[in-house]
Amino acid sequence: MQQGQLSPREGEVAALIARGKTNAEIALSLGLSASTVKHYVEMAMRQAGVTSRVSLAMWWRDHEEGAR
């Protein structure tokens, strides 16, 4: 997978972060454990080349707008 390309699950998690959801809320809505969500957040941040949840949310919004 190339940098800047998220897996479908990483994309789901990034979209929920962009909506302001916490890891616990994401875990509940996707039926995952909090530690699994944390892993997806870390992987999505790495793939997007960012170092914070806020930056990931901004990256996701830019990426989604560009895809439309």
C-alpha positions as CSV (number, residue, x, y, z in Angstrom):
1,M,0.0,0.0,0.0
2,Q,1.4,3.4,-0.9
3,Q,1.6,6.3,1.5
4,G,-1.6,8.4,1.4
5,Q,-3.7,5.3,0.6
6,L,-5.8,4.0,3.5
7,S,-7.3,0.6,3.7
8,P,-11.1,0.5,3.8
9,R,-11.1,0.1,7.6
10,E,-8.5,2.8,8.1
11,G,-10.7,5.1,6.0
12,E,-13.7,4.3,8.1
13,V,-11.8,5.1,11.3
14,A,-10.4,8.3,9.7
15,A,-13.9,9.4,8.7
16,L,-15.2,8.9,12.2
17,I,-12.3,10.8,13.6
18,A,-13.1,13.6,11.2
19,R,-16.6,13.6,12.8
20,G,-15.1,14.1,16.2
21,K,-15.5,10.6,17.5
22,T,-13.3,9.2,20.3
23,N,-11.6,5.8,20.0
24,A,-14.2,4.4,22.5
25,E,-17.1,5.7,20.3
26,I,-15.5,4.3,17.2
27,A,-14.9,1.0,18.8
28,L,-18.6,0.8,19.9
29,S,-19.9,1.8,16.5
30,L,-17.7,-0.6,14.5
31,G,-17.8,-3.5,17.0
32,L,-14.1,-3.4,17.6
33,S,-12.0,-3.2,20.8
34,A,-10.5,0.1,21.7
35,S,-7.0,-1.3,21.2
36,T,-7.9,-2.4,17.7
37,V,-9.2,1.1,16.9
38,K,-6.0,2.6,18.4
39,H,-4.0,0.4,15.9
40,Y,-6.1,1.6,13.0
41,V,-5.7,5.2,14.0
42,E,-1.9,4.7,14.2
43,M,-1.8,3.0,10.8
44,A,-4.0,5.6,9.2
45,M,-1.8,8.4,10.6
46,R,1.3,6.7,9.3
47,Q,-0.3,6.2,5.8
48,A,-1.5,9.8,5.7
49,G,1.9,11.1,6.8
50,V,0.5,13.0,9.8
51,T,1.3,12.9,13.5
52,S,-2.0,13.9,15.2
53,R,-5.7,13.0,15.1
54,V,-6.5,16.6,14.1
55,S,-4.1,16.4,11.2
56,L,-5.6,13.1,10.2
57,A,-9.1,14.6,10.3
58,M,-8.0,17.5,8.1
59,W,-6.1,15.1,5.7
60,W,-9.3,13.0,5.5
61,R,-11.5,15.9,4.7
62,D,-9.0,17.2,2.0
63,H,-8.8,13.7,0.6
64,E,-12.5,13.2,0.5
65,E,-13.2,16.6,-1.1
66,G,-10.5,15.9,-3.8
67,A,-12.1,12.5,-4.6
68,R,-15.5,14.1,-5.3
